[in-house]
Amino acid sequence: LPSAGYTNVLSDTDTIKGLVNPSDTTSVFSDTVSWTAGLQYTVIATGFSASGANGSNVVLQSILDENSPPASGNVEFRVINASPHSPPGGVDVYIDPIPVQAMGSAVISGLAYQQVSKYVSLVFFPGNNNGYELYVTQSGSTTPIFSQYLGPADNTIHTLVLTDVQGGNAMNPLAMELTDLD
């Protein structure tokens, strides 16, 4: 199990608040989450806070991580769509080994805003130090909204989070990559 990157918590229910800024006590959102000791979670706040007032449409997602090591010679990815400006109908996700001759088949299809994919296990190519290319497209299309290099190590697990650009008027052209198990 991961030894870094996670904070240990007791089994409990906690309130998480988002603040306008660290020196201000104005709450953007407040939500309750339940934790189970010994488990790992990815916690994402997504949406918009029009005025910084409580009751805005910020949604807190507490997502259980599955950090059992993948089989040797594999790497795992999952995707969280936390981009309010992702296309209607969601996105398709392609993860192809480099060098990419042509985009392969989508490994995740129709991932809508606030949805979390299952973990996808891919063969790790030890002789391929080039990594993988991530392509995110509108669902049903093969025209990339963006592409991004991924360079995982063998036997690791990664969460890719799709977000909006700062200011929130479009999908960010880079996924946030979290290493769940390294």
C-alpha positions in Angstrom: 0.0 0.0 0.0 1.1 3.6 -0.5 3.5 5.0 2.1 3.4 8.6 0.9 0.9 11.1 -0.5 -1.9 10.1 1.8 -2.9 11.4 5.2 -4.0 8.8 7.8 -7.5 9.4 9.2 -9.6 7.6 11.8 -12.9 6.0 10.9 -15.1 9.1 11.3 -17.3 11.7 9.7 -15.6 15.0 9.0 -16.8 18.3 7.6 -14.6 19.8 4.8 -14.9 23.5 4.1 -13.5 25.4 1.1 -12.5 29.0 1.9 -12.3 32.0 -0.4 -8.6 32.3 0.6 -6.6 31.1 3.6 -6.9 34.3 5.6 -10.7 34.6 5.1 -13.3 32.6 6.9 -15.9 33.0 4.1 -17.0 29.5 3.2 -17.3 28.6 -0.5 -18.7 25.1 0.3 -19.1 22.8 3.2 -19.7 19.1 3.0 -19.6 16.1 5.2 -17.6 12.9 4.3 -17.3 9.6 6.0 -13.9 7.9 6.2 -12.9 4.3 7.0 -9.6 3.7 8.7 -7.0 1.9 6.6 -8.5 2.9 3.2 -7.3 5.5 0.8 -9.4 8.2 -0.8 -9.0 10.8 -3.5 -11.0 14.0 -2.6 -12.0 16.4 -5.3 -13.9 19.7 -5.1 -15.5 20.6 -8.5 -18.0 23.2 -9.8 -18.2 27.0 -9.4 -18.5 29.4 -6.6 -20.2 32.5 -8.1 -20.0 34.6 -5.0 -18.0 32.6 -2.5 -21.2 32.1 -0.6 -22.2 28.8 0.9 -24.7 27.1 -1.3 -22.8 27.6 -4.5 -22.7 24.6 -6.9 -19.3 23.2 -5.6 -19.5 19.5 -5.3 -17.2 17.5 -3.0 -16.4 14.0 -4.2 -14.7 11.5 -1.9 -13.6 8.6 -4.1 -12.3 5.3 -2.7 -8.9 4.3 -4.2 -8.1 0.7 -5.0 -4.3 0.5 -4.4 -3.7 -3.3 -4.7 -0.6 -3.5 -6.8 -1.3 -4.4 -10.4 0.2 -7.6 -11.8 3.9 -7.3 -12.7 4.3 -5.9 -16.2 1.2 -3.8 -15.9 0.3 -0.2 -15.1 -3.2 1.1 -14.1 -5.0 4.3 -14.8 -8.4 5.7 -13.9 -9.9 9.1 -14.9 -12.0 11.5 -12.9 -14.0 14.0 -14.9 -14.0 17.1 -12.7 -14.3 19.5 -15.6 -17.7 21.3 -15.7 -16.8 22.4 -19.3 -16.3 18.9 -20.6 -18.4 18.2 -23.7 -22.0 17.2 -23.5 -22.1 13.4 -23.7 -18.8 13.2 -21.9 -15.3 12.3 -23.1 -13.6 9.3 -24.5 -10.1 8.5 -23.2 -7.3 6.9 -25.2 -4.0 5.8 -23.7 -1.6 4.6 -26.4 2.1 3.4 -26.0 4.6 5.7 -27.7 5.5 5.8 -30.5 1.9 6.1 -31.6 1.3 5.0 -35.1 -2.4 5.8 -35.0 -4.8 6.4 -32.1 -6.0 3.0 -30.8 -9.4 2.3 -29.2 -10.8 4.2 -26.4 -10.1 2.6 -23.0 -12.8 4.7 -21.3 -15.9 5.9 -23.2 -18.6 8.5 -22.4 -17.1 9.7 -19.1 -19.4 12.5 -18.1 -18.8 15.4 -15.6 -18.5 14.1 -12.0 -18.0 10.5 -13.2 -15.1 8.3 -12.2 -13.9 5.5 -14.5 -12.9 2.0 -13.3 -9.2 1.3 -13.3 -7.8 0.3 -16.7 -4.9 -2.1 -16.7 -2.4 -1.7 -19.5 0.7 -3.7 -20.4 3.9 -1.9 -19.4 6.5 -2.0 -22.1 9.9 -2.2 -20.2 11.9 -1.6 -23.4 9.7 1.4 -24.2 11.1 4.3 -22.2 8.9 6.6 -24.3 5.8 6.1 -22.1 2.2 6.6 -23.2 0.2 9.3 -25.0 -3.1 10.3 -23.4 -5.8 11.6 -25.8 -9.1 13.1 -24.5 -11.8 13.5 -27.1 -15.5 14.4 -27.2 -17.4 11.1 -26.8 -17.8 9.5 -30.2 -15.1 11.6 -31.8 -11.4 10.8 -32.6 -10.4 14.5 -32.7 -8.4 15.2 -29.6 -9.4 18.0 -27.2 -5.9 17.6 -25.9 -3.1 15.1 -25.7 -0.5 14.6 -23.0 2.6 12.5 -22.3 2.4 10.0 -19.4 5.6 8.3 -18.2 4.6 5.7 -15.5 6.8 3.1 -14.0 6.0 -0.6 -14.1 3.6 -1.8 -11.4 2.1 1.6 -10.6 -1.4 3.1 -10.3 -2.3 6.6 -11.5 -5.4 8.8 -11.3 -5.9 11.3 -14.1 -8.2 14.3 -13.1 -9.8 16.3 -15.9 -10.3 19.9 -14.7 -11.2 23.4 -16.1 -8.6 26.1 -16.7 -8.4 28.7 -13.9 -11.3 31.0 -14.3 -13.4 28.0 -15.4 -14.4 28.8 -19.0 -12.9 25.7 -20.8 -11.5 22.3 -20.1 -7.8 22.4 -19.1 -5.5 21.1 -21.8 -3.6 19.0 -19.2 -4.9 16.3 -16.9 -3.7 16.4 -13.3 -1.8 13.2 -12.7 -1.9 11.7 -9.2 0.3 8.7 -8.4 -1.9 6.4 -6.2 0.7 3.6 -5.9 4.3 4.1 -6.8 
